[in-house]
Amino acid sequence: MIKASVNELALFGGSPIFEEILHVGRPNIGKRQHFLNRINDMLDRRWLTNNGPFVQELEEKLAAYLGVAHCMAICNATVALEIAARALGLTGEVIIPSFTFVASAHALQWQEITPVFCDVDPLTHNIDPKKVESLITPRTSGILGVHVWGRACAIESLDEIAQKHNLKLLFDAAHAFGSTHQGRMIGRFGDAEVFSFHATKFFNSFEGGAITTNNDDLAGKIRRMRNFGFAGLDNVVGIGTNGKMSEVSAAMGLTSFESLNEIIEINYDNYLTYSRELMGIPGLQLVRYVENEKNSYQYIVLEIDENVTAISRDMLVEILHAENIRARRYFYPGCHQMEPYRSNFPNAGDVLPETEKLTLKVLQLPTGTALGEEEINQICALIRFVFINATKIRSELTLGI
């Protein structure tokens, strides 16, 4: 249904377009019977955790898919970041973007490592290597790059800076499973990379994550650290934690892996539909993917330019939510505006102008296997209607406030 008048918008008394709420990050479910068969196998073996056969199989398949020497499955990506940081010996300060999910910063701060926030490139939304070098101090031990929207960081530039200053280079690849950089799978770069397999990711293991590396010694250290520091029976050789992935999560990961290409194809079709239907709307730009690189196309991201249209990003969010479309403001308001960073670095925004702009412009829309072309067409028709009637809608919303 396309709204015929502003008064028909749910926000102003009309009925929502969708009875069921459409969420960003609604989980993709693989072949249910395959998963249930694995659960029965797990229960028959009575091997529920502690490096079980499903975890080992998942690690082997992911390492082969990514073309990396080592893949260590972890209970979740935040713990994976913490283990990777500790295994790499990060201390003092680590340079990271503020335009990322707060777990990137928390994983460092939790270990009393200070995240030093760097601005981003407004075109890529990734950490700007031109801004990194000026932030390096005698306390800097590493750089944490984030592949936002699954689009690779400026890997070579960051690597050059890291080598020049003898810094560790870690990548948060939470968005980037299935993505490539210059034809090579992400997961093979830097000293290590960390993936998320959270339920909201296109490839999920309920909860889960992984660390990948080509460094044999680092891989051994990570394997020990995720299991309390054990190196064999009754032999603890260093500090560790409980970062193990359970068998049930690995079973879900293997089931998701079977449907990987199918899910990516659906996401790609959804991306093409959004691209077609939202084309040519003044003040609205869809974040594009490089067609000669692989991507999961999990993120349908809009930039709203309030200098061109009377509708702000937050107004559009309010309208979409009223219509049961749970769009999200990513990464609002930026890590530097969250605690404890807001108190620790009250003036951080002064050196993060592009980050500050992006946090007010970016909006993520629903996609995935739970969404069909008809629903996407309705979402896009609504957005187009809102922008065509932007001045009247803004006036109505302002009066309502």
GUKOL-812918 format. One record per residue (C-alpha): x, y, z. Coordinates in nm, 2 decimals. Layout:
REM residues N
u/v/w
X/Y/Z
...
REM end
This chain:
REM residues 401
u/v/w
0.00/0.00/0.00
0.13/0.34/-0.09
0.02/0.63/0.13
-0.20/0.87/-0.06
-0.18/1.16/0.19
0.03/1.27/0.49
-0.27/1.21/0.72
-0.26/0.84/0.63
0.09/0.80/0.78
0.06/0.59/1.10
0.24/0.87/1.29
-0.06/1.10/1.22
-0.34/0.85/1.29
-0.33/0.61/0.99
-0.27/0.24/1.01
0.08/0.10/0.99
0.18/-0.05/0.65
0.31/-0.37/0.81
0.12/-0.56/1.08
0.44/-0.76/1.16
0.74/-0.56/1.27
1.03/-0.57/1.02
1.36/-0.57/1.21
1.71/-0.49/1.10
1.92/-0.80/1.17
1.63/-1.05/1.18
1.81/-1.38/1.19
1.85/-1.60/0.88
1.77/-1.96/0.95
1.93/-2.24/0.75
1.79/-2.58/0.68
1.61/-2.66/1.01
1.62/-3.04/0.97
1.99/-3.04/0.91
2.04/-2.84/1.24
1.81/-3.08/1.43
2.00/-3.38/1.30
2.32/-3.23/1.42
2.17/-3.16/1.77
2.06/-3.53/1.79
2.42/-3.63/1.70
2.55/-3.40/1.97
2.32/-3.53/2.23
2.40/-3.89/2.14
2.77/-3.82/2.18
2.71/-3.62/2.50
2.99/-3.39/2.39
2.84/-3.04/2.44
3.15/-2.82/2.47
3.53/-2.82/2.51
3.65/-2.83/2.15
3.39/-3.08/2.02
3.37/-3.23/1.67
3.13/-2.97/1.54
3.36/-2.68/1.66
3.66/-2.85/1.49
3.46/-2.91/1.17
3.34/-2.55/1.16
3.70/-2.42/1.22
3.83/-2.63/0.94
3.56/-2.53/0.69
3.59/-2.16/0.77
3.97/-2.16/0.75
3.95/-2.33/0.40
3.68/-2.08/0.29
3.88/-1.78/0.40
4.21/-1.92/0.28
4.37/-1.86/0.61
4.60/-2.09/0.81
4.42/-2.07/1.14
4.06/-2.01/1.25
3.97/-2.03/1.62
3.60/-2.04/1.71
3.51/-1.82/2.01
3.20/-1.78/2.22
3.13/-1.43/2.08
3.31/-1.16/1.89
3.36/-0.93/2.18
3.55/-1.19/2.38
3.73/-1.27/2.06
3.85/-0.91/2.04
3.96/-0.92/2.40
4.15/-1.24/2.35
4.31/-1.12/2.03
4.42/-0.79/2.19
4.57/-0.97/2.49
4.74/-1.24/2.27
4.90/-0.96/2.06
5.02/-0.79/2.37
4.83/-0.47/2.32
4.88/-0.21/2.60
4.86/0.16/2.65
4.68/0.31/2.36
4.52/0.16/2.04
4.39/0.37/1.76
4.04/0.28/1.65
3.75/0.45/1.47
3.47/0.59/1.67
3.23/0.51/1.39
3.19/0.14/1.50
2.98/-0.07/1.74
3.08/0.01/2.09
3.21/-0.34/2.15
3.52/-0.25/1.95
3.61/0.01/2.21
3.49/-0.18/2.51
3.70/-0.48/2.43
4.01/-0.26/2.47
3.89/-0.05/2.77
3.78/-0.36/2.95
4.16/-0.45/2.96
4.26/-0.10/3.05
4.38/-0.02/2.70
4.28/0.33/2.60
4.10/0.35/2.27
4.22/0.66/2.08
3.94/0.76/1.84
4.04/0.84/1.48
3.81/1.01/1.22
3.68/0.82/0.91
3.69/0.87/0.54
3.34/1.01/0.45
3.33/0.81/0.13
3.42/0.47/0.27
3.30/0.52/0.64
3.62/0.34/0.74
3.91/0.46/0.95
4.10/0.73/0.76
4.47/0.63/0.74
4.57/0.99/0.67
4.45/1.07/1.02
4.61/0.78/1.20
4.98/0.87/1.21
4.92/1.20/1.39
4.75/1.01/1.68
5.05/0.78/1.74
5.23/0.84/2.07
5.50/0.65/2.27
5.21/0.47/2.44
5.05/0.34/2.11
5.08/-0.03/2.07
4.84/-0.10/1.78
4.58/-0.01/1.53
4.23/-0.16/1.52
4.07/-0.12/1.18
3.70/-0.19/1.13
3.57/-0.31/0.79
3.24/-0.12/0.81
2.95/-0.26/0.61
3.18/-0.54/0.50
3.38/-0.30/0.28
3.75/-0.34/0.35
3.96/-0.07/0.53
4.26/0.08/0.35
4.45/-0.23/0.45
4.78/-0.16/0.27
4.80/0.20/0.41
4.73/0.08/0.76
4.98/-0.20/0.73
5.25/0.05/0.61
5.18/0.27/0.91
5.19/-0.02/1.15
5.52/-0.15/1.01
5.68/0.19/1.01
5.60/0.24/1.38
5.63/-0.12/1.49
5.26/-0.15/1.58
5.03/-0.44/1.59
4.75/-0.44/1.33
4.42/-0.60/1.43
4.10/-0.59/1.22
3.74/-0.60/1.35
3.58/-0.79/1.06
3.24/-0.83/1.24
3.07/-0.70/0.92
3.30/-0.86/0.67
3.25/-1.24/0.67
3.23/-1.34/0.30
3.39/-1.01/0.18
3.70/-0.97/-0.03
3.97/-0.71/-0.07
4.15/-0.70/-0.41
4.01/-1.05/-0.47
4.14/-1.20/-0.14
3.90/-1.30/0.14
3.90/-1.08/0.44
4.04/-1.28/0.73
4.39/-1.30/0.60
4.51/-0.95/0.67
4.70/-0.78/0.96
4.82/-0.98/1.25
4.47/-1.12/1.31
4.11/-1.05/1.22
3.80/-1.10/1.43
3.46/-1.21/1.30
3.11/-1.20/1.45
2.86/-1.48/1.41
2.59/-1.32/1.63
2.23/-1.39/1.55
2.19/-1.06/1.37
2.47/-1.13/1.12
2.39/-1.29/0.79
2.60/-1.59/0.88
2.52/-1.68/1.24
2.59/-1.95/1.50
2.33/-1.81/1.75
2.61/-1.64/1.94
2.97/-1.68/1.83
3.28/-1.54/1.67
3.62/-1.64/1.54
3.98/-1.51/1.53
4.18/-1.58/1.21
4.55/-1.55/1.15
4.84/-1.69/0.95
5.07/-1.66/1.25
5.13/-2.01/1.39
5.26/-1.89/1.73
4.98/-1.64/1.77
4.72/-1.91/1.69
4.86/-2.14/1.95
4.85/-1.86/2.21
4.49/-1.78/2.12
4.38/-2.14/2.15
4.54/-2.16/2.50
4.39/-1.83/2.61
4.03/-1.92/2.51
4.06/-2.23/2.74
4.19/-2.08/3.06
4.55/-2.10/2.95
4.57/-2.48/2.93
4.84/-2.64/2.72
4.74/-3.00/2.77
4.58/-3.18/3.07
4.64/-3.01/3.41
4.90/-2.78/3.25
4.82/-2.41/3.27
5.10/-2.21/3.11
4.95/-1.86/3.12
4.65/-1.65/3.18
4.33/-1.73/2.99
3.96/-1.71/3.00
3.66/-1.92/2.89
3.61/-1.82/2.53
3.51/-2.16/2.39
3.23/-2.20/2.14
2.97/-2.46/2.24
2.87/-2.75/2.02
2.52/-2.62/1.97
2.65/-2.29/1.84
2.89/-2.47/1.61
2.60/-2.69/1.48
2.41/-2.38/1.39
2.72/-2.23/1.23
2.77/-2.54/1.01
2.40/-2.53/0.92
2.43/-2.16/0.82
2.74/-2.23/0.62
2.55/-2.48/0.41
2.31/-2.19/0.30
2.58/-1.93/0.27
2.56/-1.87/-0.10
2.18/-1.88/-0.10
2.16/-1.61/0.17
2.41/-1.39/-0.01
2.21/-1.42/-0.33
1.89/-1.31/-0.15
2.08/-1.02/0.01
2.22/-0.92/-0.33
1.87/-0.93/-0.49
1.74/-0.72/-0.20
2.02/-0.47/-0.25
1.94/-0.44/-0.62
1.57/-0.38/-0.55
1.65/-0.11/-0.30
1.90/0.04/-0.54
1.64/0.05/-0.82
1.35/0.18/-0.61
1.54/0.45/-0.42
1.72/0.59/-0.72
1.71/0.96/-0.79
1.56/1.08/-0.46
1.72/1.42/-0.37
1.88/1.41/-0.03
1.90/1.04/-0.01
2.19/0.82/-0.11
2.23/0.44/-0.08
2.57/0.32/0.02
2.71/0.13/-0.27
2.92/-0.19/-0.29
3.21/-0.25/-0.53
3.08/-0.50/-0.78
3.41/-0.66/-0.85
3.45/-0.75/-0.48
3.25/-1.01/-0.28
3.02/-0.89/-0.01
2.74/-1.04/0.20
2.52/-0.73/0.11
2.38/-0.76/0.46
2.38/-0.39/0.52
2.13/-0.16/0.33
2.25/0.18/0.44
2.12/0.52/0.36
2.27/0.86/0.40
2.02/1.14/0.45
2.14/1.49/0.36
1.93/1.74/0.55
2.09/2.02/0.35
1.91/1.90/0.05
1.58/1.77/0.19
1.34/1.89/0.46
1.34/1.54/0.62
1.61/1.46/0.87
1.74/1.11/0.93
1.57/1.10/1.27
1.24/1.22/1.13
1.26/0.93/0.87
1.34/0.69/1.15
1.03/0.81/1.35
0.81/0.76/1.05
0.95/0.42/0.96
0.91/0.29/1.32
0.55/0.40/1.33
0.49/0.19/1.01
0.65/-0.11/1.19
0.98/-0.08/1.00
1.25/-0.10/1.26
1.53/0.09/1.08
1.84/0.16/1.29
2.07/0.47/1.33
2.42/0.33/1.29
2.66/0.40/1.46
2.47/0.66/1.66
2.59/0.86/1.85
2.95/0.74/1.80
3.16/0.56/2.06
3.32/0.89/2.17
2.97/1.01/2.28
2.91/0.70/2.50
3.04/0.63/2.84
3.30/0.61/2.97
3.46/0.77/2.66
3.24/1.08/2.67
3.37/1.16/3.02
3.72/1.06/2.95
3.75/1.25/2.62
3.49/1.53/2.64
3.65/1.71/2.34
3.69/1.41/2.11
3.43/1.53/1.87
3.65/1.83/1.78
3.88/1.60/1.59
3.61/1.37/1.45
3.42/1.60/1.22
3.34/1.33/0.96
3.23/1.09/1.23
3.00/1.34/1.38
2.84/1.41/1.05
2.79/1.04/0.96
2.63/0.96/1.30
2.35/1.21/1.21
2.31/1.09/0.85
2.33/0.71/0.84
2.02/0.48/0.85
2.01/0.10/0.81
1.71/-0.07/0.65
1.58/-0.43/0.70
1.69/-0.70/0.46
1.77/-1.08/0.47
1.58/-1.40/0.40
1.27/-1.28/0.60
1.21/-1.00/0.35
1.07/-1.03/0.00
1.06/-0.80/-0.30
0.70/-0.69/-0.22
0.79/-0.57/0.13
1.10/-0.39/0.00
0.89/-0.22/-0.27
0.65/-0.10/0.00
0.93/0.03/0.22
1.08/0.22/-0.08
0.74/0.36/-0.19
0.69/0.49/0.16
1.03/0.65/0.17
0.98/0.81/-0.17
0.64/0.94/-0.05
0.80/1.09/0.26
1.06/1.27/0.06
0.81/1.40/-0.20
0.60/1.54/0.09
0.90/1.64/0.30
0.81/2.00/0.37
0.46/1.92/0.48
0.57/1.62/0.69
0.84/1.82/0.86
0.59/2.09/0.94
0.35/1.84/1.09
0.62/1.67/1.30
0.75/2.01/1.42
0.40/2.11/1.53
0.35/1.77/1.70
0.67/1.84/1.90
REM end
